[in-house]
Amino acid sequence: MDSNRTEQGGISGANRIWDVYVYDTSDADSPIPGAGVDVQLTDGTVKSRGTTDASGLVTFTVTDGDWVLVSKETGYVLSSFSKTISANSTDTVKGYDIPIGTPSSAALCRVYGYVYSVGAVAEEGAGVNAYLPSGVARSGNLIISPFSVSTFTDSLGYFYLDLISSDSLVPTGTMYDFVITRKDGTIVHKRVSVPDESSWLLEW
C-alpha cells in the first residue's frame, strides 16, 4: 500500500480509489507537497485525512456516495468541492499562495485561518473574536484587562488577528478563547495557546 494512502469506512457500496493531486497555479502548476486534504461527509464530518507526497498526490479509499473534499496548506488558498463517487476517480485541486503578512509588531503572532460552510463554501462575514477568559493578564510590565480582538472573514473565508503569544503572558499557561460566530448564528468555540511565532494557522 502507498505510504500516502488513507483508508476509511464510507457510507455504502463498493470501495473506490480516489487520487487527488494538489498544484500551485502561481508557480506553473507545480505540486504542493505536505498539503492536508480532508474527505468529509456532506454535513462536514471528517471521514478521512491525508497529506500530499512530493508529487502533490494523496490517495483515498472511499465507498460510493456523496463526498466533500477540503484542502489546506499554510500560505495557500486551495479550492474545495463536492463530488459523487461511483467509480475510481482522479481529481486535481489548484490553489495559489497568499501573503500572510507580518504582525503589526514583532512582539505579536499573526493568527490566521479560514471559515467554511457545509459543502466547503468559503463563508464571508463570519465574526472572529479572541479574548483572555481570565480577564486580567500581564505582558512584561503591562496590565492587560480586558483583552479582546475581533475581525470578520473576507470573501475567501480568511481572517487574521495579531495577538501576544501565550508564553509572553502572566500567569503562565494563559490561553485564548477563540469564538467564531457564523452568519446563521452558529457559534464555535475553542481555547488554545498562541505560540511564540511570527504567524500561526488556527485549525478547528
Secondary structure, 3 states (H helix, E strand, C coil): CCCCEEECCCCCCCEEEEEEEEEEHHHCCEECCCCEEEEECCCCCEEEEEECCCCCEEEEEEECEEEEEEEECCCEEECCEEEEECCCEEEEEEEEECCCCCCCCCCEEEEEEECEECCCEECCCCEEEEECCCCCEEECCEEECCCEEEEECCCCCEEEEEEECHHHCECCCCCEEEEEECCCCCEEEEEECCCCCCEEECCC
